[in-house]
Amino acid sequence: MNVLGAGLAPRDALLAMAPPVLLALLVILLRIHRAKQH
């Protein structure tokens, strides 16, 4: 059980950190898009 718990912990951490990272990437892409339009 300890091995499974150790394997699931990093996945939970990645899932918890994924949404803010994706949002940041979207914001950066939007800024690049707007910069190219101007």
PyMOL Python script that loads the backbone (N, CA, C, O; Angstrom):
from pymol import cmd

cmd.read_pdbstr("""\
ATOM      1  N   MET A   1       0.836  -1.216   0.000  1.00  0.00           N
ATOM      2  CA  MET A   1       0.000   0.000   0.000  1.00  0.00           C
ATOM      3  C   MET A   1       0.863   1.256   0.000  1.00  0.00           C
ATOM      4  O   MET A   1       0.518   2.258  -0.626  1.00  0.00           O
ATOM      5  N   ASN A   2       2.001   1.192   0.716  1.00  0.00           N
ATOM      6  CA  ASN A   2       2.877   2.364   0.773  1.00  0.00           C
ATOM      7  C   ASN A   2       3.422   2.715  -0.610  1.00  0.00           C
ATOM      8  O   ASN A   2       3.547   3.888  -0.962  1.00  0.00           O
ATOM      9  N   VAL A   3       3.744   1.681  -1.387  1.00  0.00           N
ATOM     10  CA  VAL A   3       4.274   1.918  -2.734  1.00  0.00           C
ATOM     11  C   VAL A   3       3.212   2.590  -3.599  1.00  0.00           C
ATOM     12  O   VAL A   3       3.506   3.531  -4.335  1.00  0.00           O
ATOM     13  N   LEU A   4       1.973   2.100  -3.507  1.00  0.00           N
ATOM     14  CA  LEU A   4       0.879   2.696  -4.286  1.00  0.00           C
ATOM     15  C   LEU A   4       0.650   4.130  -3.840  1.00  0.00           C
ATOM     16  O   LEU A   4       0.443   5.014  -4.671  1.00  0.00           O
ATOM     17  N   GLY A   5       0.684   4.368  -2.537  1.00  0.00           N
ATOM     18  CA  GLY A   5       0.487   5.723  -2.018  1.00  0.00           C
ATOM     19  C   GLY A   5       1.576   6.655  -2.519  1.00  0.00           C
ATOM     20  O   GLY A   5       1.300   7.799  -2.880  1.00  0.00           O
ATOM     21  N   ALA A   6       2.818   6.171  -2.543  1.00  0.00           N
ATOM     22  CA  ALA A   6       3.932   6.996  -3.012  1.00  0.00           C
ATOM     23  C   ALA A   6       3.785   7.279  -4.505  1.00  0.00           C
ATOM     24  O   ALA A   6       4.192   8.337  -4.984  1.00  0.00           O
ATOM     25  N   GLY A   7       3.198   6.326  -5.241  1.00  0.00           N
ATOM     26  CA  GLY A   7       3.022   6.507  -6.681  1.00  0.00           C
ATOM     27  C   GLY A   7       1.878   7.462  -6.990  1.00  0.00           C
ATOM     28  O   GLY A   7       1.916   8.182  -7.988  1.00  0.00           O
ATOM     29  N   LEU A   8       0.846   7.467  -6.122  1.00  0.00           N
ATOM     30  CA  LEU A   8      -0.318   8.323  -6.377  1.00  0.00           C
ATOM     31  C   LEU A   8      -0.062   9.760  -5.943  1.00  0.00           C
ATOM     32  O   LEU A   8      -0.611  10.689  -6.536  1.00  0.00           O
ATOM     33  N   ALA A   9       0.760   9.957  -4.922  1.00  0.00           N
ATOM     34  CA  ALA A   9       1.006  11.312  -4.406  1.00  0.00           C
ATOM     35  C   ALA A   9       1.531  12.260  -5.491  1.00  0.00           C
ATOM     36  O   ALA A   9       0.982  13.351  -5.646  1.00  0.00           O
ATOM     37  N   PRO A  10       2.572  11.885  -6.250  1.00  0.00           N
ATOM     38  CA  PRO A  10       3.087  12.785  -7.305  1.00  0.00           C
ATOM     39  C   PRO A  10       2.022  13.071  -8.357  1.00  0.00           C
ATOM     40  O   PRO A  10       1.941  14.187  -8.870  1.00  0.00           O
ATOM     41  N   ARG A  11       1.200  12.064  -8.683  1.00  0.00           N
ATOM     42  CA  ARG A  11       0.147  12.283  -9.683  1.00  0.00           C
ATOM     43  C   ARG A  11      -0.843  13.319  -9.183  1.00  0.00           C
ATOM     44  O   ARG A  11      -1.252  14.206  -9.932  1.00  0.00           O
ATOM     45  N   ASP A  12      -1.234  13.208  -7.900  1.00  0.00           N
ATOM     46  CA  ASP A  12      -2.170  14.184  -7.329  1.00  0.00           C
ATOM     47  C   ASP A  12      -1.559  15.575  -7.357  1.00  0.00           C
ATOM     48  O   ASP A  12      -2.249  16.555  -7.639  1.00  0.00           O
ATOM     49  N   ALA A  13      -0.271  15.664  -7.065  1.00  0.00           N
ATOM     50  CA  ALA A  13       0.405  16.964  -7.067  1.00  0.00           C
ATOM     51  C   ALA A  13       0.411  17.549  -8.477  1.00  0.00           C
ATOM     52  O   ALA A  13       0.173  18.743  -8.660  1.00  0.00           O
ATOM     53  N   LEU A  14       0.686  16.705  -9.472  1.00  0.00           N
ATOM     54  CA  LEU A  14       0.705  17.180 -10.864  1.00  0.00           C
ATOM     55  C   LEU A  14      -0.687  17.626 -11.289  1.00  0.00           C
ATOM     56  O   LEU A  14      -0.836  18.653 -11.952  1.00  0.00           O
ATOM     57  N   LEU A  15      -1.710  16.859 -10.910  1.00  0.00           N
ATOM     58  CA  LEU A  15      -3.088  17.221 -11.263  1.00  0.00           C
ATOM     59  C   LEU A  15      -3.474  18.529 -10.589  1.00  0.00           C
ATOM     60  O   LEU A  15      -4.190  19.341 -11.175  1.00  0.00           O
ATOM     61  N   ALA A  16      -3.008  18.737  -9.367  1.00  0.00           N
ATOM     62  CA  ALA A  16      -3.332  19.963  -8.639  1.00  0.00           C
ATOM     63  C   ALA A  16      -2.635  21.165  -9.263  1.00  0.00           C
ATOM     64  O   ALA A  16      -3.176  22.271  -9.251  1.00  0.00           O
ATOM     65  N   MET A  17      -1.430  20.954  -9.812  1.00  0.00           N
ATOM     66  CA  MET A  17      -0.661  22.068 -10.383  1.00  0.00           C
ATOM     67  C   MET A  17      -0.989  22.303 -11.856  1.00  0.00           C
ATOM     68  O   MET A  17      -0.696  23.373 -12.388  1.00  0.00           O
ATOM     69  N   ALA A  18      -1.590  21.319 -12.520  1.00  0.00           N
ATOM     70  CA  ALA A  18      -1.851  21.418 -13.959  1.00  0.00           C
ATOM     71  C   ALA A  18      -2.756  22.596 -14.342  1.00  0.00           C
ATOM     72  O   ALA A  18      -2.394  23.350 -15.245  1.00  0.00           O
ATOM     73  N   PRO A  19      -3.917  22.791 -13.699  1.00  0.00           N
ATOM     74  CA  PRO A  19      -4.823  23.870 -14.126  1.00  0.00           C
ATOM     75  C   PRO A  19      -4.186  25.254 -14.127  1.00  0.00           C
ATOM     76  O   PRO A  19      -4.312  25.957 -15.129  1.00  0.00           O
ATOM     77  N   PRO A  20      -3.505  25.692 -13.057  1.00  0.00           N
ATOM     78  CA  PRO A  20      -2.879  27.029 -13.077  1.00  0.00           C
ATOM     79  C   PRO A  20      -1.821  27.150 -14.165  1.00  0.00           C
ATOM     80  O   PRO A  20      -1.687  28.204 -14.786  1.00  0.00           O
ATOM     81  N   VAL A  21      -1.075  26.085 -14.398  1.00  0.00           N
ATOM     82  CA  VAL A  21      -0.035  26.115 -15.439  1.00  0.00           C
ATOM     83  C   VAL A  21      -0.675  26.273 -16.812  1.00  0.00           C
ATOM     84  O   VAL A  21      -0.198  27.052 -17.637  1.00  0.00           O
ATOM     85  N   LEU A  22      -1.761  25.532 -17.057  1.00  0.00           N
ATOM     86  CA  LEU A  22      -2.456  25.626 -18.345  1.00  0.00           C
ATOM     87  C   LEU A  22      -3.029  27.024 -18.531  1.00  0.00           C
ATOM     88  O   LEU A  22      -2.961  27.586 -19.624  1.00  0.00           O
ATOM     89  N   LEU A  23      -3.593  27.585 -17.465  1.00  0.00           N
ATOM     90  CA  LEU A  23      -4.150  28.941 -17.553  1.00  0.00           C
ATOM     91  C   LEU A  23      -3.045  29.940 -17.873  1.00  0.00           C
ATOM     92  O   LEU A  23      -3.243  30.843 -18.686  1.00  0.00           O
ATOM     93  N   ALA A  24      -1.892  29.786 -17.245  1.00  0.00           N
ATOM     94  CA  ALA A  24      -0.770  30.695 -17.502  1.00  0.00           C
ATOM     95  C   ALA A  24      -0.329  30.594 -18.960  1.00  0.00           C
ATOM     96  O   ALA A  24      -0.050  31.609 -19.598  1.00  0.00           O
ATOM     97  N   LEU A  25      -0.267  29.371 -19.487  1.00  0.00           N
ATOM     98  CA  LEU A  25       0.134  29.180 -20.886  1.00  0.00           C
ATOM     99  C   LEU A  25      -0.871  29.836 -21.823  1.00  0.00           C
ATOM    100  O   LEU A  25      -0.486  30.449 -22.819  1.00  0.00           O
ATOM    101  N   LEU A  26      -2.162  29.711 -21.507  1.00  0.00           N
ATOM    102  CA  LEU A  26      -3.199  30.324 -22.346  1.00  0.00           C
ATOM    103  C   LEU A  26      -3.053  31.839 -22.344  1.00  0.00           C
ATOM    104  O   LEU A  26      -3.169  32.476 -23.391  1.00  0.00           O
ATOM    105  N   VAL A  27      -2.801  32.415 -21.178  1.00  0.00           N
ATOM    106  CA  VAL A  27      -2.639  33.869 -21.075  1.00  0.00           C
ATOM    107  C   VAL A  27      -1.437  34.323 -21.899  1.00  0.00           C
ATOM    108  O   VAL A  27      -1.513  35.325 -22.611  1.00  0.00           O
ATOM    109  N   ILE A  28      -0.328  33.587 -21.803  1.00  0.00           N
ATOM    110  CA  ILE A  28       0.880  33.938 -22.562  1.00  0.00           C
ATOM    111  C   ILE A  28       0.607  33.858 -24.059  1.00  0.00           C
ATOM    112  O   ILE A  28       1.021  34.738 -24.814  1.00  0.00           O
ATOM    113  N   LEU A  29      -0.093  32.799 -24.495  1.00  0.00           N
ATOM    114  CA  LEU A  29      -0.412  32.650 -25.917  1.00  0.00           C
ATOM    115  C   LEU A  29      -1.299  33.792 -26.393  1.00  0.00           C
ATOM    116  O   LEU A  29      -1.107  34.315 -27.490  1.00  0.00           O
ATOM    117  N   LEU A  30      -2.270  34.180 -25.568  1.00  0.00           N
ATOM    118  CA  LEU A  30      -3.163  35.284 -25.943  1.00  0.00           C
ATOM    119  C   LEU A  30      -2.373  36.579 -26.078  1.00  0.00           C
ATOM    120  O   LEU A  30      -2.612  37.360 -26.999  1.00  0.00           O
ATOM    121  N   ARG A  31      -1.436  36.808 -25.166  1.00  0.00           N
ATOM    122  CA  ARG A  31      -0.629  38.038 -25.224  1.00  0.00           C
ATOM    123  C   ARG A  31       0.230  38.046 -26.487  1.00  0.00           C
ATOM    124  O   ARG A  31       0.382  39.088 -27.124  1.00  0.00           O
ATOM    125  N   ILE A  32       0.790  36.902 -26.853  1.00  0.00           N
ATOM    126  CA  ILE A  32       1.600  36.814 -28.077  1.00  0.00           C
ATOM    127  C   ILE A  32       0.719  37.080 -29.291  1.00  0.00           C
ATOM    128  O   ILE A  32       1.126  37.779 -30.219  1.00  0.00           O
ATOM    129  N   HIS A  33      -0.495  36.518 -29.282  1.00  0.00           N
ATOM    130  CA  HIS A  33      -1.428  36.728 -30.388  1.00  0.00           C
ATOM    131  C   HIS A  33      -1.736  38.216 -30.556  1.00  0.00           C
ATOM    132  O   HIS A  33      -1.693  38.757 -31.661  1.00  0.00           O
ATOM    133  N   ARG A  34      -2.048  38.865 -29.425  1.00  0.00           N
ATOM    134  CA  ARG A  34      -2.392  40.294 -29.472  1.00  0.00           C
ATOM    135  C   ARG A  34      -1.197  41.117 -29.924  1.00  0.00           C
ATOM    136  O   ARG A  34      -1.352  42.095 -30.654  1.00  0.00           O
ATOM    137  N   ALA A  35      -0.011  40.724 -29.493  1.00  0.00           N
ATOM    138  CA  ALA A  35       1.201  41.457 -29.878  1.00  0.00           C
ATOM    139  C   ALA A  35       1.421  41.344 -31.389  1.00  0.00           C
ATOM    140  O   ALA A  35       1.839  42.308 -32.031  1.00  0.00           O
ATOM    141  N   LYS A  36       1.142  40.171 -31.953  1.00  0.00           N
ATOM    142  CA  LYS A  36       1.320  39.978 -33.397  1.00  0.00           C
ATOM    143  C   LYS A  36       0.280  40.784 -34.175  1.00  0.00           C
ATOM    144  O   LYS A  36       0.583  41.307 -35.247  1.00  0.00           O
ATOM    145  N   GLN A  37      -0.935  40.891 -33.650  1.00  0.00           N
ATOM    146  CA  GLN A  37      -1.991  41.644 -34.334  1.00  0.00           C
ATOM    147  C   GLN A  37      -1.631  43.123 -34.403  1.00  0.00           C
ATOM    148  O   GLN A  37      -1.866  43.772 -35.422  1.00  0.00           O
ATOM    149  N   HIS A  38      -1.063  43.657 -33.326  1.00  0.00           N
ATOM    150  CA  HIS A  38      -0.645  45.062 -33.324  1.00  0.00           C
ATOM    151  C   HIS A  38       0.682  45.155 -34.060  1.00  0.00           C
ATOM    152  O   HIS A  38       1.240  46.244 -34.191  1.00  0.00           O
TER     153      HIS A  38
END
""", "prot")
cmd.dss("prot")
cmd.show_as("cartoon", "prot")
cmd.util.cbc("prot")
cmd.orient("prot")
